[in-house]
């Protein structure tokens, strides 16, 4: 599945229109908390527990979005964080998980 349109809605959501006619809306703070990059998914050295990250406003605002090949987007956050590559399948999975809650 491939996005045909990606936009920021109401300054708080990533809205994705897919090529099958479906639409997903993901909260930006939820996307940031689920950043798939190695920095965000790693545990502190010597710890068996994951750190729960709390983000400020600039950390959940999008500076830009770039399409990566035919499989993902890269979100650059206003605080400069730019290492998360959100694969299309991962975005669909996140949307499905939020719909179940």
C-alpha positions as a Markdown table, in Angstrom:
| # | Residue | x | y | z |
|---|---|---|---|---|
| 1 | Unk | 0.0 | 0.0 | 0.0 |
| 2 | Unk | 1.3 | 3.4 | -0.9 |
| 3 | Unk | 0.3 | 6.9 | 0.2 |
| 4 | Unk | -1.1 | 9.2 | -2.4 |
| 5 | Unk | -1.2 | 12.2 | -0.1 |
| 6 | Unk | 0.5 | 13.0 | 3.3 |
| 7 | Unk | -0.2 | 16.1 | 5.2 |
| 8 | Unk | -0.3 | 17.6 | 8.7 |
| 9 | Unk | -3.9 | 18.2 | 9.9 |
| 10 | Unk | -4.8 | 20.7 | 12.6 |
| 11 | Unk | -1.1 | 20.9 | 13.6 |
| 12 | Unk | -1.6 | 17.7 | 15.6 |
| 13 | Unk | -2.0 | 14.8 | 13.2 |
| 14 | Unk | -0.3 | 13.1 | 10.3 |
| 15 | Unk | -3.1 | 12.4 | 7.7 |
| 16 | Unk | -2.4 | 9.8 | 5.1 |
| 17 | Unk | -4.5 | 9.0 | 2.1 |
| 18 | Unk | -3.7 | 5.6 | 0.7 |
| 19 | Unk | -3.9 | 4.3 | -2.8 |
| 20 | Unk | -6.7 | 1.9 | -1.8 |
| 21 | Unk | -8.9 | 4.9 | -0.9 |
| 22 | Unk | -8.5 | 4.5 | 2.9 |
| 23 | Unk | -7.3 | 7.3 | 5.2 |
| 24 | Unk | -5.4 | 7.2 | 8.5 |
| 25 | Unk | -4.8 | 9.9 | 11.0 |
| 26 | Unk | -2.0 | 9.5 | 13.5 |
| 27 | Unk | -1.4 | 11.9 | 16.4 |
| 28 | Unk | 2.1 | 13.5 | 16.0 |
| 29 | Unk | 2.9 | 13.0 | 19.7 |
| 30 | Unk | 2.1 | 9.3 | 19.2 |
| 31 | Unk | 4.3 | 9.1 | 16.1 |
| 32 | Unk | 7.2 | 10.7 | 18.0 |
| 33 | Unk | 6.8 | 8.3 | 20.9 |
| 34 | Unk | 6.9 | 5.4 | 18.4 |
| 35 | Unk | 9.9 | 6.6 | 16.4 |
| 36 | Unk | 11.5 | 3.5 | 15.0 |
| 37 | Unk | 15.1 | 4.8 | 15.0 |
| 38 | Unk | 17.9 | 3.1 | 16.9 |
| 39 | Unk | 18.2 | 6.1 | 19.3 |
| 40 | Unk | 14.6 | 6.1 | 20.3 |
| 41 | Unk | 14.2 | 2.3 | 20.6 |
| 42 | Unk | 17.4 | 1.6 | 22.6 |
| 43 | Unk | 17.6 | 1.0 | 26.3 |
| 44 | Unk | 19.9 | 2.9 | 28.6 |
| 45 | Unk | 23.2 | 1.0 | 29.1 |
| 46 | Unk | 23.0 | -1.5 | 31.9 |
| 47 | Unk | 19.2 | -1.3 | 32.1 |
| 48 | Unk | 16.6 | -3.9 | 31.6 |
| 49 | Unk | 13.8 | -1.4 | 31.3 |
| 50 | Unk | 12.8 | 0.9 | 28.5 |
| 51 | Unk | 12.7 | 4.6 | 29.3 |
| 52 | Unk | 9.4 | 6.3 | 28.9 |
| 53 | Unk | 10.1 | 9.5 | 27.0 |
| 54 | Unk | 8.1 | 12.7 | 27.7 |
| 55 | Unk | 8.3 | 15.2 | 24.8 |
| 56 | Unk | 7.9 | 18.9 | 24.8 |
| 57 | Unk | 5.9 | 20.8 | 22.2 |
| 58 | Unk | 8.8 | 21.4 | 19.7 |
| 59 | Unk | 9.6 | 17.7 | 19.8 |
| 60 | Unk | 6.1 | 16.8 | 18.5 |
| 61 | Unk | 5.9 | 19.4 | 15.8 |
| 62 | Unk | 7.0 | 18.4 | 12.2 |
| 63 | Unk | 9.5 | 20.5 | 10.4 |
| 64 | Unk | 9.4 | 18.5 | 7.2 |
| 65 | Unk | 8.5 | 15.1 | 5.7 |
| 66 | Unk | 10.4 | 13.4 | 2.9 |
| 67 | Unk | 9.5 | 10.2 | 1.0 |
| 68 | Unk | 12.2 | 7.6 | 1.2 |
| 69 | Unk | 12.2 | 5.4 | -1.9 |
| 70 | Unk | 8.9 | 3.5 | -2.4 |
| 71 | Unk | 8.6 | 2.3 | 1.1 |
| 72 | Unk | 8.8 | 4.9 | 3.8 |
| 73 | Unk | 8.8 | 8.5 | 5.0 |
| 74 | Unk | 11.4 | 10.4 | 7.1 |
| 75 | Unk | 9.9 | 12.9 | 9.5 |
| 76 | Unk | 12.2 | 15.7 | 10.6 |
| 77 | Unk | 10.9 | 17.1 | 13.9 |
| 78 | Unk | 11.3 | 20.8 | 14.9 |
| 79 | Unk | 13.8 | 19.9 | 17.6 |
| 80 | Unk | 16.1 | 18.5 | 14.9 |
| 81 | Unk | 15.5 | 14.8 | 15.4 |
| 82 | Unk | 15.6 | 13.3 | 11.9 |
| 83 | Unk | 16.7 | 9.6 | 12.1 |
| 84 | Unk | 13.3 | 7.9 | 12.1 |
| 85 | Unk | 12.3 | 6.1 | 8.9 |
| 86 | Unk | 8.6 | 5.3 | 9.2 |
| 87 | Unk | 7.9 | 2.4 | 6.7 |
| 88 | Unk | 4.5 | 2.5 | 5.2 |
| 89 | Unk | 3.7 | -0.9 | 6.7 |
| 90 | Unk | 4.7 | 0.4 | 10.1 |
| 91 | Unk | 2.4 | 3.4 | 9.7 |
| 92 | Unk | -0.5 | 1.1 | 8.8 |
| 93 | Unk | 0.3 | -1.0 | 11.8 |
| 94 | Unk | 0.4 | 2.0 | 14.1 |
| 95 | Unk | -3.0 | 3.2 | 12.7 |
| 96 | Unk | -4.5 | -0.2 | 13.2 |
| 97 | Unk | -3.3 | -0.4 | 16.8 |
| 98 | Unk | -4.7 | 3.1 | 17.6 |
| 99 | Unk | -8.1 | 2.1 | 16.0 |
| 100 | Unk | -8.3 | -0.9 | 18.4 |
| 101 | Unk | -7.9 | 1.3 | 21.5 |
